[in-house]
Amino acid sequence: MKLSVAVHRARLGADEFRVVRPARPPARALLVDHDRYLGAYLDHTAALTVAGLWLLAARSPRSLIHLPLRANRPPAGAEPDGAGRYLDLVLLHHSLRFAPARWKQLRGRLGPGRPGTADLPEADHDAGTEPDFAARHHRENRDLFHQHLHAETLFMTGSAKVFRETARHFLDVAREGPVHAPLHPGRPHYCTELHTNDGVLGNAREIHIEYCDAWDAPGEA
């Protein structure tokens, strides 16, 4: 999997940070805070992009992976599952120890960035290595996601392992969603979840990941 990116570097005091964004952030993607859970609504291209960013986070422990989404429009028809706050997304390795309270200031210092290409492996699910689901529920498991909200941004903090193993959810939506929708016109809903019972969520809410086929064009009501 190859992903075109923009690489940014900015300083806050004595600290320099590396921020990576997709070169073309998907317009048909939305992340919504529904209070009890989070909802990700994606078309085929957006689901592939998020899968790529998930894998990039697994191999880039010194970078913040940023996906700007909060200015996007919702899928055609109505607000998905009721009103909620629209959020940006930042993925980061727990060893970076970045304080979300610094994000707004850092975000304001990012320029156009330097173009690059990330050459990424497929997720473990597709490489033939199934996650050890039983081990996820051991008390000693530290490969968990933790979430923070700040400056209209969801921060997903985790280990390389948990990012690598859960990227398959977005690949599944990218591959199966476009097939499911035309075959089930009466019920085109196709989704997956990062669920509490999966053993990958620490201090974090569930994320409902839904394929959406129909989107308003920019500027349409």
PALUM-476993 format. One record per residue (C-alpha): x, y, z; residue in one letter; residue number from 1. Coordinates in pm, 1 decimal. Layout:
px=X py=Y pz=Z resn=a resi=NUM $
...
//
This chain:
px=0.0 py=0.0 pz=0.0 resn=m resi=1 $
px=139.4 py=339.0 pz=-100.3 resn=k resi=2 $
px=15.0 py=661.7 pz=55.2 resn=l resi=3 $
px=97.5 py=1013.0 pz=-64.5 resn=s resi=4 $
px=165.0 py=1236.3 pz=233.7 resn=v resi=5 $
px=275.1 py=1584.9 pz=334.3 resn=a resi=6 $
px=540.7 py=1597.4 pz=605.5 resn=v resi=7 $
px=546.4 py=1902.2 pz=834.5 resn=h resi=8 $
px=798.4 py=2007.6 pz=1098.5 resn=r resi=9 $
px=728.7 py=2276.3 pz=1355.8 resn=a resi=10 $
px=879.6 py=2390.1 pz=1684.3 resn=r resi=11 $
px=717.6 py=2466.5 pz=2017.0 resn=l resi=12 $
px=985.3 py=2615.7 pz=2237.2 resn=g resi=13 $
px=1276.2 py=2373.9 pz=2250.4 resn=a resi=14 $
px=1074.6 py=2085.7 pz=2102.6 resn=d resi=15 $
px=1045.3 py=2003.3 pz=1733.2 resn=e resi=16 $
px=754.7 py=1791.5 pz=1612.2 resn=f resi=17 $
px=697.2 py=1595.0 pz=1293.3 resn=r resi=18 $
px=337.7 py=1593.8 pz=1169.6 resn=v resi=19 $
px=226.9 py=1379.4 pz=875.8 resn=v resi=20 $
px=-93.8 py=1437.8 pz=682.7 resn=r resi=21 $
px=-235.0 py=1268.7 pz=372.2 resn=p resi=22 $
px=-141.4 py=1476.0 pz=66.0 resn=a resi=23 $
px=-510.8 py=1489.4 pz=-25.1 resn=r resi=24 $
px=-732.6 py=1450.4 pz=282.1 resn=p resi=25 $
px=-1052.8 py=1270.3 pz=178.3 resn=p resi=26 $
px=-1361.8 py=1488.2 pz=142.1 resn=a resi=27 $
px=-1601.8 py=1194.5 pz=184.1 resn=r resi=28 $
px=-1511.9 py=1117.9 pz=541.8 resn=a resi=29 $
px=-1648.4 py=1232.3 pz=875.2 resn=l resi=30 $
px=-1565.7 py=1166.2 pz=1240.1 resn=l resi=31 $
px=-1852.3 py=1245.5 pz=1477.3 resn=v resi=32 $
px=-1865.0 py=1258.2 pz=1856.9 resn=d resi=33 $
px=-2197.9 py=1099.0 pz=1954.5 resn=h resi=34 $
px=-2126.0 py=1121.1 pz=2329.5 resn=d resi=35 $
px=-2165.4 py=750.4 pz=2408.2 resn=r resi=36 $
px=-1955.6 py=645.7 pz=2109.4 resn=y resi=37 $
px=-1768.2 py=785.5 pz=1810.0 resn=l resi=38 $
px=-1879.3 py=742.5 pz=1450.1 resn=g resi=39 $
px=-1651.7 py=725.3 pz=1145.5 resn=a resi=40 $
px=-1833.8 py=758.4 pz=810.9 resn=y resi=41 $
px=-1622.9 py=678.9 pz=505.4 resn=l resi=42 $
px=-1642.3 py=608.7 pz=134.5 resn=d resi=43 $
px=-1406.8 py=360.4 pz=-34.6 resn=h resi=44 $
px=-1118.7 py=605.1 pz=-87.1 resn=t resi=45 $
px=-1144.2 py=748.8 pz=263.4 resn=a resi=46 $
px=-1147.2 py=403.5 pz=425.8 resn=a resi=47 $
px=-829.0 py=310.2 pz=237.2 resn=l resi=48 $
px=-667.5 py=639.2 pz=341.8 resn=t resi=49 $
px=-750.9 py=586.5 pz=709.3 resn=v resi=50 $
px=-622.6 py=226.2 pz=691.5 resn=a resi=51 $
px=-298.0 py=362.9 pz=548.7 resn=g resi=52 $
px=-270.1 py=622.9 pz=825.0 resn=l resi=53 $
px=-336.4 py=354.2 pz=1089.0 resn=w resi=54 $
px=-46.4 py=149.3 pz=946.5 resn=l resi=55 $
px=171.3 py=459.7 pz=924.3 resn=l resi=56 $
px=109.3 py=529.3 pz=1292.7 resn=a resi=57 $
px=226.8 py=175.2 pz=1369.2 resn=a resi=58 $
px=565.4 py=235.7 pz=1208.0 resn=r resi=59 $
px=616.0 py=606.0 pz=1291.0 resn=s resi=60 $
px=646.4 py=632.4 pz=1670.7 resn=p resi=61 $
px=805.4 py=979.2 pz=1652.8 resn=r resi=62 $
px=532.0 py=1139.3 pz=1438.8 resn=s resi=63 $
px=182.3 py=1274.6 pz=1488.4 resn=l resi=64 $
px=-45.7 py=1148.5 pz=1209.9 resn=i resi=65 $
px=-312.0 py=1412.5 pz=1140.3 resn=h resi=66 $
px=-628.7 py=1373.4 pz=933.9 resn=l resi=67 $
px=-828.4 py=1700.3 pz=904.5 resn=p resi=68 $
px=-1197.0 py=1608.9 pz=878.4 resn=l resi=69 $
px=-1407.9 py=1851.1 pz=1080.5 resn=r resi=70 $
px=-1482.1 py=2084.5 pz=785.7 resn=a resi=71 $
px=-1626.2 py=1800.0 pz=574.9 resn=n resi=72 $
px=-1994.2 py=1762.9 pz=491.6 resn=r resi=73 $
px=-2196.2 py=1464.1 pz=616.8 resn=p resi=74 $
px=-2322.1 py=1185.3 pz=388.4 resn=p resi=75 $
px=-2618.0 py=1275.0 pz=166.2 resn=a resi=76 $
px=-2957.3 py=1290.2 pz=330.8 resn=g resi=77 $
px=-2906.9 py=1383.4 pz=693.7 resn=a resi=78 $
px=-2674.3 py=1394.1 pz=989.6 resn=e resi=79 $
px=-2547.3 py=1039.1 pz=1053.8 resn=p resi=80 $
px=-2731.6 py=898.2 pz=1357.6 resn=d resi=81 $
px=-2824.8 py=1239.2 pz=1490.5 resn=g resi=82 $
px=-2629.7 py=1552.7 pz=1565.3 resn=a resi=83 $
px=-2282.5 py=1548.8 pz=1711.6 resn=g resi=84 $
px=-1953.9 py=1736.4 pz=1705.5 resn=r resi=85 $
px=-1736.4 py=1693.7 pz=1397.7 resn=y resi=86 $
px=-1375.2 py=1613.1 pz=1483.1 resn=l resi=87 $
px=-1029.9 py=1595.1 pz=1331.7 resn=d resi=88 $
px=-818.0 py=1287.2 pz=1404.7 resn=l resi=89 $
px=-462.0 py=1253.3 pz=1535.4 resn=v resi=90 $
px=-292.9 py=913.8 pz=1572.4 resn=l resi=91 $
px=19.8 py=883.0 pz=1785.1 resn=l resi=92 $
px=239.2 py=624.4 pz=1953.1 resn=h resi=93 $
px=218.3 py=626.6 pz=2331.9 resn=h resi=94 $
px=596.1 py=670.1 pz=2365.4 resn=s resi=95 $
px=576.6 py=1017.2 pz=2208.0 resn=l resi=96 $
px=403.3 py=1151.0 pz=2521.7 resn=r resi=97 $
px=259.5 py=1450.4 pz=2336.0 resn=f resi=98 $
px=25.2 py=1665.4 pz=2544.4 resn=a resi=99 $
px=-300.6 py=1728.1 pz=2349.6 resn=p resi=100 $
px=-321.3 py=2072.4 pz=2514.8 resn=a resi=101 $
px=-29.0 py=2177.8 pz=2289.8 resn=r resi=102 $
px=-202.1 py=2070.3 pz=1968.7 resn=w resi=103 $
px=-385.7 py=2390.3 pz=1881.2 resn=k resi=104 $
px=-64.1 py=2590.9 pz=1898.3 resn=q resi=105 $
px=129.4 py=2329.6 pz=1699.3 resn=l resi=106 $
px=-144.8 py=2301.6 pz=1435.7 resn=r resi=107 $
px=-131.5 py=2677.4 pz=1383.4 resn=g resi=108 $
px=238.2 py=2657.9 pz=1297.0 resn=r resi=109 $
px=210.9 py=2395.9 pz=1023.2 resn=l resi=110 $
px=288.9 py=2516.1 pz=671.6 resn=g resi=111 $
px=226.3 py=2339.5 pz=337.6 resn=p resi=112 $
px=465.3 py=2056.8 pz=425.5 resn=g resi=113 $
px=705.1 py=1853.8 pz=213.7 resn=r resi=114 $
px=553.7 py=1595.5 pz=-26.3 resn=p resi=115 $
px=645.9 py=1232.4 pz=26.8 resn=g resi=116 $
px=527.5 py=873.2 pz=-17.1 resn=t resi=117 $
px=481.3 py=615.7 pz=256.9 resn=a resi=118 $
px=528.3 py=255.4 pz=140.0 resn=d resi=119 $
px=320.8 py=56.0 pz=387.5 resn=l resi=120 $
px=267.6 py=-314.3 pz=455.2 resn=p resi=121 $
px=-79.0 py=-463.7 pz=453.0 resn=e resi=122 $
px=-252.8 py=-512.8 pz=786.6 resn=a resi=123 $
px=-177.2 py=-831.3 pz=982.4 resn=d resi=124 $
px=-518.5 py=-970.6 pz=888.9 resn=h resi=125 $
px=-421.2 py=-971.2 pz=520.6 resn=d resi=126 $
px=-64.1 py=-1087.6 pz=577.0 resn=a resi=127 $
px=-193.4 py=-1415.6 pz=720.0 resn=g resi=128 $
px=-117.1 py=-1338.6 pz=1086.7 resn=t resi=129 $
px=-429.9 py=-1334.1 pz=1298.6 resn=e resi=130 $
px=-417.7 py=-1126.9 pz=1619.1 resn=p resi=131 $
px=-405.5 py=-1320.5 pz=1945.9 resn=d resi=132 $
px=-756.7 py=-1233.0 pz=2057.1 resn=f resi=133 $
px=-732.5 py=-1426.6 pz=2385.0 resn=a resi=134 $
px=-417.3 py=-1238.5 pz=2490.2 resn=a resi=135 $
px=-595.1 py=-907.4 pz=2443.8 resn=r resi=136 $
px=-812.0 py=-984.8 pz=2745.0 resn=h resi=137 $
px=-523.6 py=-1064.6 pz=2979.7 resn=h resi=138 $
px=-475.3 py=-818.2 pz=3263.3 resn=r resi=139 $
px=-114.7 py=-765.5 pz=3148.0 resn=e resi=140 $
px=-221.2 py=-644.6 pz=2802.6 resn=n resi=141 $
px=-84.8 py=-293.2 pz=2742.4 resn=r resi=142 $
px=-160.3 py=-277.8 pz=2368.5 resn=d resi=143 $
px=-464.9 py=-58.5 pz=2415.8 resn=l resi=144 $
px=-600.2 py=262.0 pz=2266.6 resn=f resi=145 $
px=-649.7 py=565.7 pz=2486.3 resn=h resi=146 $
px=-841.8 py=872.2 pz=2369.5 resn=q resi=147 $
px=-832.2 py=1243.7 pz=2446.2 resn=h resi=148 $
px=-1040.3 py=1527.5 pz=2302.7 resn=l resi=149 $
px=-886.9 py=1870.9 pz=2259.0 resn=h resi=150 $
px=-926.3 py=2157.5 pz=2009.9 resn=a resi=151 $
px=-1197.4 py=1970.6 pz=1815.2 resn=e resi=152 $
px=-959.6 py=1679.4 pz=1765.6 resn=t resi=153 $
px=-973.4 py=1315.2 pz=1872.1 resn=l resi=154 $
px=-634.0 py=1182.9 pz=1981.6 resn=f resi=155 $
px=-594.5 py=805.7 pz=1944.8 resn=m resi=156 $
px=-286.5 py=696.4 pz=2139.1 resn=t resi=157 $
px=-165.8 py=336.2 pz=2119.9 resn=g resi=158 $
px=116.2 py=92.6 pz=2056.5 resn=s resi=159 $
px=251.2 py=-13.0 pz=1718.2 resn=a resi=160 $
px=86.5 py=-352.0 pz=1767.4 resn=k resi=161 $
px=-264.5 py=-222.6 pz=1831.3 resn=v resi=162 $
px=-249.5 py=17.1 pz=1535.0 resn=f resi=163 $
px=-119.2 py=-257.9 pz=1306.1 resn=r resi=164 $
px=-376.0 py=-516.3 pz=1412.1 resn=e resi=165 $
px=-681.6 py=-285.6 pz=1395.8 resn=t resi=166 $
px=-609.5 py=-128.6 pz=1053.9 resn=a resi=167 $
px=-794.8 py=-428.4 pz=909.8 resn=r resi=168 $
px=-1128.6 py=-276.7 pz=1016.7 resn=h resi=169 $
px=-1084.7 py=8.3 pz=768.6 resn=f resi=170 $
px=-957.4 py=-223.7 pz=494.5 resn=l resi=171 $
px=-1267.2 py=-437.9 pz=548.2 resn=d resi=172 $
px=-1496.9 py=-136.3 pz=503.6 resn=v resi=173 $
px=-1305.3 py=-28.0 pz=191.1 resn=a resi=174 $
px=-1331.6 py=-371.8 pz=30.9 resn=r resi=175 $
px=-1670.5 py=-498.9 pz=139.8 resn=e resi=176 $
px=-1873.3 py=-175.8 pz=162.6 resn=g resi=177 $
px=-1881.8 py=-101.0 pz=-213.6 resn=p resi=178 $
px=-1982.4 py=-463.5 pz=-281.3 resn=v resi=179 $
px=-2251.0 py=-478.2 pz=-14.2 resn=h resi=180 $
px=-2429.8 py=-150.4 pz=-94.9 resn=a resi=181 $
px=-2547.7 py=-226.4 pz=-453.8 resn=p resi=182 $
px=-2645.8 py=-583.6 pz=-360.5 resn=l resi=183 $
px=-2865.5 py=-465.5 pz=-71.9 resn=h resi=184 $
px=-3040.0 py=-145.2 pz=-191.9 resn=p resi=185 $
px=-3301.6 py=-175.2 pz=82.0 resn=g resi=186 $
px=-3035.3 py=-197.5 pz=350.9 resn=r resi=187 $
px=-2702.9 py=-66.8 pz=217.8 resn=p resi=188 $
px=-2559.8 py=-25.8 pz=569.5 resn=h resi=189 $
px=-2217.7 py=-191.8 pz=605.1 resn=y resi=190 $
px=-2012.4 py=-137.5 pz=918.2 resn=c resi=191 $
px=-1761.7 py=-269.6 pz=1167.1 resn=t resi=192 $
px=-1653.4 py=-150.4 pz=1510.9 resn=e resi=193 $
px=-1367.0 py=-102.1 pz=1748.1 resn=l resi=194 $
px=-1571.1 py=-256.5 pz=2026.4 resn=h resi=195 $
px=-1526.1 py=-270.2 pz=2402.4 resn=t resi=196 $
px=-1526.4 py=-651.6 pz=2388.1 resn=n resi=197 $
px=-1237.4 py=-655.3 pz=2137.9 resn=d resi=198 $
px=-979.3 py=-598.2 pz=2409.1 resn=g resi=199 $
px=-818.8 py=-302.0 pz=2230.5 resn=v resi=200 $
px=-984.6 py=-11.0 pz=2413.5 resn=l resi=201 $
px=-842.3 py=120.5 pz=2738.1 resn=g resi=202 $
px=-958.6 py=467.4 pz=2834.8 resn=n resi=203 $
px=-1147.7 py=497.0 pz=2507.3 resn=a resi=204 $
px=-1496.7 py=486.3 pz=2362.5 resn=r resi=205 $
px=-1617.2 py=250.7 pz=2091.3 resn=e resi=206 $
px=-1582.1 py=361.5 pz=1729.4 resn=i resi=207 $
px=-1855.1 py=265.8 pz=1483.6 resn=h resi=208 $
px=-1699.7 py=255.1 pz=1131.5 resn=i resi=209 $
px=-1958.6 py=278.6 pz=852.9 resn=e resi=210 $
px=-1933.2 py=269.6 pz=475.1 resn=y resi=211 $
px=-2134.9 py=550.4 pz=312.6 resn=c resi=212 $
px=-2192.1 py=541.1 pz=-62.3 resn=d resi=213 $
px=-2385.0 py=867.3 pz=-119.7 resn=a resi=214 $
px=-2236.7 py=1207.0 pz=-33.7 resn=w resi=215 $
px=-2335.2 py=1564.1 pz=-114.2 resn=d resi=216 $
px=-2094.3 py=1747.0 pz=-340.3 resn=a resi=217 $
px=-1908.8 py=2036.1 pz=-169.6 resn=p resi=218 $
px=-2130.2 py=2339.7 pz=-151.8 resn=g resi=219 $
px=-2457.8 py=2146.2 pz=-183.3 resn=e resi=220 $
px=-2720.8 py=2166.8 pz=85.0 resn=a resi=221 $
//
